[in-house]
Amino acid sequence: MTTYYISNNGDDSRVGTAPALAWQGLTHVNVQATGLPFTGGDRVLFRRGDVFTGSLNPAGTASTTDTEVLYSSYGDGSLPAPILNGGEPILSAISGDSCKKIKIEGLHITGANKGIVFVDSE
């Protein structure tokens, strides 16, 4: 089980496994999710108070356990929840195909044509 951190002040060349080593954006999270899929119990945390523009394409896990991959927030609780801004012409702030065992909480979704879209092609 690994925790990954995403921050506007991050750097995608870092490992992402501590707030000081955070990744920067949604594109890198999406690449990691498809290239080296997250596994059950992993957490992908976005820094509170930050705005991330684009589309998050969460990947679930093929794990046989009941533990899901969690997409949520971290940081100072007095700051607002991280914003995932789908913007235009992005169709959705969060979208996924055949997502299995994911949990999304503590994120603010805005600016998207369609907020969250999941397709199960199986």
DSSP file with accessible surface (Angstrom, degrees, kcal/mol):
  #  RESIDUE AA STRUCTURE BP1 BP2  ACC     N-H-->O    O-->H-N    N-H-->O    O-->H-N    TCO  KAPPA ALPHA  PHI   PSI    X-CA   Y-CA   Z-CA
    1    1 A M              0   0  179      0, 0.0     2,-0.4     0, 0.0    41,-0.1   0.000 360.0 360.0 360.0 126.2    0.0    0.0    0.0
    2    2 A T        -     0   0   51     37,-0.2    41,-2.4     2,-0.0     2,-0.5  -0.958 360.0-142.8-128.4 144.4    1.4    3.3   -1.1
    3    3 A T  E     -a   43   0A  29     -2,-0.4     2,-0.4    39,-0.2    41,-0.2  -0.921  16.2-163.6-106.6 130.9    0.3    6.9   -0.7
    4    4 A Y  E     -a   44   0A  45     39,-3.4    41,-3.3    -2,-0.5     2,-0.4  -0.928   5.7-151.0-114.2 140.2    0.8    9.3   -3.6
    5    5 A Y  E     -a   45   0A  38     11,-2.9    18,-2.9    -2,-0.4     2,-0.4  -0.893   7.2-166.6-116.0 140.4    0.6   13.1   -3.2
    6    6 A I  E     +ab  46  23A   0     39,-2.5    41,-2.4    -2,-0.4     2,-0.3  -0.991  16.1 163.4-127.6 131.8   -0.4   15.6   -5.9
    7    7 A S    >   -     0   0    4     16,-2.9     3,-2.1    -2,-0.4    41,-0.0  -0.993  48.1-122.7-146.0 148.1    0.2   19.4   -5.4
    8    8 A N  T 3  S+     0   0   58     -2,-0.3    16,-0.1     1,-0.3    -1,-0.1   0.789 119.4  51.0 -59.6 -26.2    0.3   22.5   -7.7
    9    9 A N  T 3  S+     0   0  113     14,-0.1    -1,-0.3     2,-0.1    15,-0.1   0.327  94.0 109.0 -91.5   6.0    3.8   23.0   -6.3
   10   10 A G    <   -     0   0   10     -3,-2.1     2,-0.4    13,-0.3    13,-0.3   0.004  61.9-134.8 -75.3-176.1    4.8   19.4   -7.1
   11   11 A D    >   -     0   0   67     11,-2.7     3,-2.1     1,-0.0     5,-0.2  -0.961   6.7-144.0-145.7 122.1    7.1   18.1   -9.8
   12   12 A D  T 3  S+     0   0   54     -2,-0.4    11,-0.1     1,-0.3    -1,-0.0   0.604  97.9  67.3 -68.4  -8.6    6.3   15.1  -12.0
   13   13 A S  T 3  S+     0   0  101      3,-0.0    -1,-0.3     2,-0.0    10,-0.1   0.573  87.8  87.8 -84.8  -7.5    9.9   13.9  -12.0
   14   14 A R  S <  S-     0   0   95     -3,-2.1     7,-0.1     8,-0.2     8,-0.0  -0.338  90.6-112.3 -83.2 172.8    9.6   13.1   -8.3
   15   15 A V        -     0   0   90     -2,-0.1     7,-0.1     1,-0.1     8,-0.1   0.690  35.7-140.6 -82.3 -19.3    8.4    9.8   -6.8
   16   16 A G        +     0   0    0      5,-1.9   -11,-2.9    -5,-0.2     7,-0.2   0.540  65.5 118.7  79.0   6.1    5.2   11.3   -5.3
   17   17 A T  S    S+     0   0   65    -13,-0.2   -14,-0.2     4,-0.2     5,-0.1   0.313  72.1  34.5 -96.8  12.1    5.3    9.3   -2.1
   18   18 A A  S >  S-     0   0   33    -13,-0.1     3,-1.8     1,-0.1   -13,-0.2  -0.975  86.5-108.8-154.8 152.5    5.5   12.3    0.4
   19   19 A P  G >  S+     0   0   73      0, 0.0     3,-1.3     0, 0.0    -1,-0.1   0.894 121.9  51.2 -52.6 -38.4    4.1   15.8    0.4
   20   20 A A  G 3  S+     0   0   83      1,-0.3    -3,-0.0    -3,-0.1    -4,-0.0   0.646 114.5  44.7 -74.0 -11.3    7.6   17.2   -0.2
   21   21 A L  G <  S+     0   0   73     -3,-1.8    -5,-1.9    -7,-0.1    -1,-0.3  -0.013  87.8 151.8-117.4  25.8    8.0   14.8   -3.2
   22   22 A A    <   -     0   0    1     -3,-1.3   -11,-2.7    -6,-0.1   -16,-0.2  -0.165  45.4-120.9 -63.4 149.4    4.5   15.4   -4.7
   23   23 A W  B     -b    6   0A   5    -18,-2.9   -16,-2.9   -13,-0.3   -13,-0.3  -0.453  21.0-135.8 -76.1 165.7    3.6   15.0   -8.3
   24   24 A Q        +     0   0   98    -18,-0.2     2,-0.3   -14,-0.2   -14,-0.2   0.869  60.9  15.2 -97.6 -41.2    2.2   18.1  -10.0
   25   25 A G     >  -     0   0   18      1,-0.1     4,-1.6    27,-0.1     3,-0.2  -0.814  66.3-102.9-142.0 176.3   -0.7   17.3  -12.2
   26   26 A L  H  > S+     0   0    8     -2,-0.3     4,-2.8    27,-0.3    31,-0.3   0.841 111.1  62.5 -64.1 -36.3   -3.5   15.1  -13.4
   27   27 A T  H  > S+     0   0  109      1,-0.2     4,-2.3     2,-0.2    -1,-0.2   0.932 105.6  46.1 -58.8 -44.1   -1.7   14.1  -16.6
   28   28 A H  H  > S+     0   0   35      2,-0.2     4,-2.6     1,-0.2    -1,-0.2   0.907 111.3  51.9 -66.8 -39.8    1.0   12.4  -14.6
   29   29 A V  H  X S+     0   0    0     -4,-1.6     4,-2.5     1,-0.2    -1,-0.2   0.934 110.5  49.2 -60.5 -43.9   -1.5   10.7  -12.3
   30   30 A N  H  X S+     0   0   23     -4,-2.8     4,-1.5     2,-0.2    -2,-0.2   0.898 110.6  49.8 -63.5 -40.6   -3.3    9.4  -15.3
   31   31 A V  H  X S+     0   0   79     -4,-2.3     4,-3.0    -5,-0.2     5,-0.3   0.932 112.6  47.3 -63.6 -44.6    0.0    8.1  -16.9
   32   32 A Q  H  X S+     0   0   45     -4,-2.6     4,-1.8     1,-0.2    -2,-0.2   0.895 107.8  56.6 -63.3 -39.3    0.9    6.3  -13.6
   33   33 A A  H  < S+     0   0    2     -4,-2.5    -1,-0.2    -5,-0.2     5,-0.2   0.834 118.3  32.2 -64.4 -31.1   -2.6    4.8  -13.3
   34   34 A T  H  < S+     0   0  108     -4,-1.5    -2,-0.2    -3,-0.3    -1,-0.2   0.812 123.3  44.3 -95.5 -32.3   -2.3    3.2  -16.7
   35   35 A G  H  < S+     0   0   55     -4,-3.0    -3,-0.2     1,-0.3    -2,-0.2   0.936 134.7  10.9 -78.3 -50.4    1.4    2.5  -16.8
   36   36 A L  S  < S-     0   0  126     -4,-1.8    -1,-0.3    -5,-0.3    -2,-0.1  -0.767  94.0-139.8-127.5  82.4    2.0    1.1  -13.3
   37   37 A P        -     0   0   80      0, 0.0    -4,-0.1     0, 0.0    -3,-0.1  -0.048  16.3-111.6 -52.8 143.0   -1.5    0.6  -12.0
   38   38 A F        -     0   0    4     -5,-0.2     2,-0.3    22,-0.2    31,-0.1  -0.377  35.4-137.9 -66.1 154.2   -2.3    1.5   -8.5
   39   39 A T    >   -     0   0   76     22,-0.1     3,-2.6     1,-0.1   -37,-0.2  -0.749  34.0 -66.3-117.1 164.5   -3.0   -1.5   -6.2
   40   40 A G  T 3  S+     0   0   13      1,-0.3    28,-0.2    -2,-0.3    29,-0.2  -0.184 122.3  23.5 -50.4 129.9   -5.6   -2.2   -3.5
   41   41 A G  T 3  S+     0   0   14     27,-1.7    -1,-0.3     1,-0.4    28,-0.1   0.196  89.4 132.1  95.6 -14.2   -5.0    0.0   -0.5
   42   42 A D    <   -     0   0    5     -3,-2.6    28,-2.4   -41,-0.1     2,-0.4  -0.366  43.8-150.3 -66.4 150.3   -3.1    2.7   -2.5
   43   43 A R  E     -ac   3  70A 101    -41,-2.4   -39,-3.4    26,-0.2     2,-0.6  -0.991  10.7-163.7-125.8 134.5   -4.1    6.3   -1.9
   44   44 A V  E     -ac   4  71A   0     26,-3.4    28,-2.2    -2,-0.4     2,-0.5  -0.964  21.3-170.4-116.5 107.6   -3.9    9.2   -4.4
   45   45 A L  E     -ac   5  72A   6    -41,-3.3   -39,-2.5    -2,-0.6     2,-0.4  -0.892  13.9-154.9-114.9 129.9   -4.2   12.4   -2.4
   46   46 A F  E     -ac   6  73A   0     26,-2.7    28,-1.8    -2,-0.5   -39,-0.2  -0.815  32.3-105.7-100.0 138.2   -4.7   15.9   -3.8
   47   47 A R  E >   - c   0  74A  70    -41,-2.4     3,-1.6    -2,-0.4    28,-0.2  -0.393  34.9-114.6 -69.8 130.7   -3.5   18.9   -1.7
   48   48 A R  T 3  S+     0   0   53     26,-2.9    33,-0.2     1,-0.2    28,-0.2  -0.321 100.2  29.5 -59.7 141.7   -6.3   20.9   -0.1
   49   49 A G  T 3  S+     0   0   37     31,-2.0    -1,-0.2     1,-0.3     2,-0.2   0.262  97.0 112.6  90.3 -10.6   -6.6   24.5   -1.4
   50   50 A D    <   -     0   0   13     -3,-1.6    33,-2.4    30,-0.2     2,-0.4  -0.611  56.8-143.5 -95.5 156.2   -5.2   23.6   -4.9
   51   51 A V  E     -e   83   0B  64     -2,-0.2     2,-0.5    31,-0.2    33,-0.2  -0.977  11.3-165.5-118.3 129.4   -7.1   23.6   -8.3
   52   52 A F  E     -e   84   0B   6     31,-3.3    33,-3.1    -2,-0.4     2,-0.4  -0.969   7.8-155.2-118.0 120.1   -6.3   20.9  -10.8
   53   53 A T  E     +e   85   0B  99     -2,-0.5     2,-0.3    31,-0.2   -27,-0.3  -0.814  53.5  41.0-101.1 134.5   -7.5   21.5  -14.4
   54   54 A G  S    S-     0   0   14     31,-2.3     2,-0.5    -2,-0.4    -2,-0.1  -0.878  92.6 -51.0 131.0-162.6   -8.2   18.6  -16.7
   55   55 A S        -     0   0   24     -2,-0.3     2,-0.5    39,-0.0    39,-0.2  -0.951  38.1-144.7-118.7 128.0   -9.7   15.2  -16.5
   56   56 A L  B     -g   94   0C   0     37,-3.0    39,-2.6    -2,-0.5   -29,-0.1  -0.796  10.3-166.3 -86.9 127.1   -8.8   12.6  -13.9
   57   57 A N        -     0   0   62     -2,-0.5    39,-0.2   -31,-0.3    37,-0.1  -0.763  15.9-157.9-114.7  82.0   -8.9    9.1  -15.3
   58   58 A P        -     0   0    6      0, 0.0     2,-0.5     0, 0.0    39,-0.2  -0.282   3.0-151.0 -66.7 143.9   -8.8    6.9  -12.2
   59   59 A A        -     0   0   21     37,-0.1   -21,-0.1    40,-0.1    40,-0.1  -0.952   8.1-154.9-112.5 134.1   -7.7    3.3  -12.5
   60   60 A G        -     0   0   14     -2,-0.5     2,-0.4    38,-0.2    41,-0.2   0.080  26.1 -93.7 -84.1-155.0   -9.0    0.8  -10.1
   61   61 A T        -     0   0   14     39,-1.7   -22,-0.1     2,-0.1    -1,-0.1  -0.933   4.7-147.8-129.5 148.7   -7.2   -2.4   -9.1
   62   62 A A        +     0   0  103     -2,-0.4   -23,-0.1   -22,-0.0    -1,-0.1   0.289  58.5 134.9 -91.8   8.8   -7.3   -5.9  -10.4
   63   63 A S        -     0   0   35      1,-0.1    -2,-0.1     4,-0.1   -24,-0.0  -0.182  58.7-138.8 -59.1 147.6   -6.6   -7.1   -6.8
   64   64 A T  S    S+     0   0  138    -24,-0.0    -1,-0.1     2,-0.0     2,-0.1   0.515  77.7  92.6 -86.9  -2.9   -8.7   -9.9   -5.5
   65   65 A T  S    S-     0   0   65      2,-0.1   -25,-0.0     1,-0.1     0, 0.0  -0.357  86.4-118.6 -81.9 170.4   -9.0   -8.2   -2.1
   66   66 A D  S    S+     0   0  149     -2,-0.1     2,-0.4   -26,-0.1    -1,-0.1   0.371  78.1 115.3 -88.7   5.5  -11.9   -5.9   -1.2
   67   67 A T        -     0   0   63    -27,-0.1     2,-0.1     1,-0.0    -2,-0.1  -0.641  52.4-155.5 -83.0 128.1   -9.5   -3.0   -0.7
   68   68 A E        -     0   0   75     -2,-0.4   -27,-1.7   -28,-0.2     2,-0.5  -0.442  23.1-102.6 -96.6 170.4  -10.0   -0.2   -3.2
   69   69 A V  E     - d   0 102A   0     32,-2.6    34,-2.5    31,-0.2     2,-0.5  -0.827  41.0-143.1 -88.0 127.6   -7.7    2.6   -4.5
   70   70 A L  E     -cd  43 103A  26    -28,-2.4   -26,-3.4    -2,-0.5     2,-0.5  -0.833  15.7-168.1-101.0 128.7   -8.7    5.8   -2.7
   71   71 A Y  E     +cd  44 104A   0     32,-3.1    34,-2.4    -2,-0.5   -26,-0.2  -0.973  40.2 118.8-110.4 116.8   -8.7    9.2   -4.4
   72   72 A S  E     -c   45   0A  11    -28,-2.2   -26,-2.7    -2,-0.5     2,-0.3  -0.606  53.8 -76.5-153.3-151.0   -9.0   11.9   -1.8
   73   73 A S  E     -c   46   0A  25    -28,-0.3     2,-0.3    -2,-0.2   -26,-0.2  -0.820  25.9-170.6-128.7 163.9   -7.3   15.0   -0.2
   74   74 A Y  E     +c   47   0A  33    -28,-1.8   -26,-2.9    -2,-0.3     2,-0.2  -0.946  40.1  54.8-144.4 164.9   -4.5   15.9    2.2
   75   75 A G  S    S+     0   0   49     -2,-0.3     2,-0.2   -28,-0.2   -26,-0.1  -0.607  88.4   4.6 112.7-168.8   -3.2   19.0    4.0
   76   76 A D    >   -     0   0   92     -2,-0.2     3,-2.0   -28,-0.2    -2,-0.1  -0.332  56.6-147.2 -57.9 115.9   -4.5   21.7    6.2
   77   77 A G  T 3  S+     0   0   62      1,-0.3    -1,-0.2    -2,-0.2     4,-0.1   0.659  94.5  65.8 -62.9 -15.9   -8.1   20.9    7.1
   78   78 A S  T 3  S+     0   0   99      2,-0.1    -1,-0.3   -30,-0.1    -2,-0.1   0.649  88.2  84.2 -81.6 -12.7   -9.0   24.6    7.2
   79   79 A L  S <  S-     0   0   76     -3,-2.0   -30,-0.1     1,-0.1   -31,-0.1  -0.550  92.7 -96.1 -84.4 155.0   -8.3   25.0    3.5
   80   80 A P        -     0   0   86      0, 0.0   -31,-2.0     0, 0.0   -30,-0.2  -0.249  49.3 -86.2 -67.5 158.1  -11.0   24.1    1.0
   81   81 A A        -     0   0   27    -33,-0.2    26,-0.1     1,-0.1   -34,-0.1  -0.228  57.4 -88.2 -56.9 149.2  -11.2   20.7   -0.7
   82   82 A P        -     0   0    0      0, 0.0    26,-3.1     0, 0.0     2,-0.5  -0.357  44.1-132.7 -59.8 143.4   -9.0   20.3   -3.8
   83   83 A I  E     -ef  51 108B  48    -33,-2.4   -31,-3.3    24,-0.2     2,-0.7  -0.882  12.6-160.5-104.6 127.0  -10.9   21.3   -6.9
   84   84 A L  E     -ef  52 109B   0     24,-3.1    26,-2.3    -2,-0.5     2,-0.8  -0.935  16.5-164.2-101.4 107.8  -10.9   19.1  -10.0
   85   85 A N  E     -ef  53 110B  46    -33,-3.1   -31,-2.3    -2,-0.7    26,-0.2  -0.844  14.5-170.7-101.7 104.4  -11.9   21.6  -12.7
   86   86 A G        +     0   0    0     24,-2.4     4,-0.4    -2,-0.8    26,-0.2   0.820  27.9 178.3 -62.5 -29.5  -12.9   19.8  -15.9
   87   87 A G        -     0   0   15     23,-0.5    26,-0.4     2,-0.1    -1,-0.1   0.010  32.3 -26.0  57.0-168.4  -13.0   23.1  -17.7
   88   88 A E  S    S+     0   0  137      1,-0.3     3,-0.1    24,-0.1    24,-0.0  -0.969 125.4  12.3-123.8 140.3  -13.8   23.3  -21.4
   89   89 A P  S    S+     0   0  114      0, 0.0    -1,-0.3     0, 0.0    -2,-0.1  -0.874  98.1 110.0 -92.2  21.6  -13.7   21.5  -23.7
   90   90 A I        -     0   0   55     -4,-0.4    23,-1.0     1,-0.2    24,-0.2  -0.348  59.1-149.3 -56.3 132.4  -13.0   18.7  -21.2
   91   91 A L  S    S+     0   0  108      1,-0.2    23,-2.2    21,-0.1     2,-0.3   0.842  73.2   6.6 -75.9 -33.2  -16.1   16.4  -21.2
   92   92 A S  E     - h   0 114C   8     21,-0.2    -1,-0.2    -6,-0.2    23,-0.2  -0.999  54.2-138.6-150.9 150.2  -15.7   15.4  -17.6
   93   93 A A  E    S+     0   0C   0     22,-0.9   -37,-3.0    21,-0.7     2,-0.4   0.828 102.0  22.7 -75.8 -31.9  -13.7   16.2  -14.5
   94   94 A I  E    S+gh  56 116C   0     21,-1.7    23,-2.5    20,-0.3     2,-0.3  -0.993  75.5 158.6-135.8 126.5  -13.5   12.5  -13.7
   95   95 A S  E     + h   0 117C  28    -39,-2.6     2,-0.3    -2,-0.4    23,-0.2  -0.995   7.2 171.8-145.8 151.5  -13.9    9.7  -16.2
   96   96 A G  E     - h   0 118C  13     21,-1.8    23,-2.5    -2,-0.3     2,-0.5  -0.994  24.2-139.5-158.4 154.5  -12.9    6.0  -16.4
   97   97 A D  E    S- h   0 119C 106     -2,-0.3    23,-0.2   -39,-0.2    21,-0.0  -0.978  88.2  -9.4-119.4 125.2  -13.4    2.9  -18.4
   98   98 A S  S    S-     0   0   30     21,-4.2     2,-0.3    -2,-0.5   -38,-0.2   0.899  83.3-178.6  56.4  43.2  -13.8   -0.4  -16.5
   99   99 A C        -     0   0   31     20,-0.3     2,-0.4    -3,-0.2    -1,-0.2  -0.598   2.0-174.0 -74.0 132.4  -12.9    1.1  -13.2
  100  100 A K        -     0   0   80     -2,-0.3   -39,-1.7     1,-0.2   -31,-0.2  -0.990  56.3  -0.7-130.7 137.8  -12.9   -1.4  -10.4
  101  101 A K  S    S+     0   0   74     -2,-0.4   -32,-2.6   -41,-0.2     2,-0.3   0.932  84.0 142.1  54.6  57.4  -12.5   -1.0   -6.7
  102  102 A I  E     -d   69   0A  40    -34,-0.3     2,-0.4    -3,-0.1   -32,-0.2  -0.931  32.3-162.9-121.7 153.4  -12.0    2.8   -6.5
  103  103 A K  E     -d   70   0A  95    -34,-2.5   -32,-3.1    -2,-0.3     2,-0.5  -0.998   2.7-167.8-135.1 130.8  -13.3    5.2   -3.9
  104  104 A I  E     +d   71   0A  51     -2,-0.4     2,-0.3   -34,-0.2   -32,-0.2  -0.984  22.2 148.2-122.0 124.1  -13.4    9.0   -4.5
  105  105 A E        +     0   0   86    -34,-2.4     3,-0.1    -2,-0.5    -2,-0.1  -0.991  50.1  27.7-151.5 153.7  -14.1   11.3   -1.5
  106  106 A G  S    S+     0   0   43     -2,-0.3     2,-0.4     1,-0.2   -34,-0.1   0.709  84.1 120.4  71.8  21.0  -13.2   14.8   -0.4
  107  107 A L        -     0   0   24    -26,-0.1     2,-0.6   -36,-0.1    -1,-0.2  -0.946  57.1-137.6-118.1 141.0  -12.7   16.3   -3.8
  108  108 A H  E     -f   83   0B  99    -26,-3.1   -24,-3.1    -2,-0.4     2,-0.5  -0.865  17.6-156.2 -98.5 123.1  -14.7   19.2   -5.3
  109  109 A I  E     +f   84   0B  48     -2,-0.6     2,-0.3   -26,-0.2   -24,-0.2  -0.861  26.9 149.5-102.6 128.7  -15.7   18.7   -8.9
  110  110 A T  E     +f   85   0B  57    -26,-2.3   -24,-2.4    -2,-0.5   -23,-0.5  -0.958  41.6  32.0-150.6 166.2  -16.4   21.8  -11.0
  111  111 A G  S    S+     0   0   37     -2,-0.3     2,-0.3   -26,-0.2   -21,-0.1   0.640  78.8 131.6  64.7  17.8  -16.4   23.3  -14.5
  112  112 A A        -     0   0   27    -26,-0.2     3,-0.3     1,-0.1    -1,-0.2  -0.803  61.8-138.5-108.0 147.1  -17.1   20.1  -16.3
  113  113 A N  S    S+     0   0   99    -23,-1.0     2,-0.4   -26,-0.4   -21,-0.2   0.918 106.2  15.2 -60.2 -44.4  -19.6   19.4  -19.1
  114  114 A K  E    S-h   92   0C 120    -23,-2.2   -21,-0.7     1,-0.2   -20,-0.3  -0.991  80.1-148.2-131.3 121.6  -20.3   16.1  -17.3
  115  115 A G  E    S+     0   0C  35     -2,-0.4   -21,-1.7    -3,-0.3   -22,-0.9   0.967  76.3   2.7 -58.1 -63.3  -19.0   15.8  -13.7
  116  116 A I  E     -h   94   0C  87    -23,-0.2     2,-0.4   -24,-0.1    -1,-0.2  -0.991  64.2-179.6-132.8 129.0  -18.2   12.1  -13.4
  117  117 A V  E     +h   95   0C  50    -23,-2.5   -21,-1.8    -2,-0.4     2,-0.4  -0.989   1.3 177.9-131.7 123.2  -18.5    9.5  -16.1
  118  118 A F  E     -h   96   0C  94     -2,-0.4     2,-0.4   -23,-0.2   -21,-0.2  -0.988   6.1-169.3-123.6 137.4  -17.7    5.8  -15.7
  119  119 A V  E     -h   97   0C  81    -23,-2.5   -21,-4.2    -2,-0.4     2,-0.8  -0.993   9.7-157.0-125.0 127.1  -18.2    3.2  -18.4
  120  120 A D        +     0   0   97     -2,-0.4   -23,-0.1   -23,-0.2    -2,-0.0  -0.895  11.8 179.8-104.9 104.8  -17.9   -0.5  -17.6
  121  121 A S              0   0   81     -2,-0.8    -1,-0.1     0, 0.0   -24,-0.0   0.384 360.0 360.0 -87.4   4.2  -17.0   -2.1  -20.9
  122  122 A E              0   0  166      0, 0.0    -2,-0.1     0, 0.0   -24,-0.0  -0.571 360.0 360.0 -89.0 360.0  -16.9   -5.7  -19.5
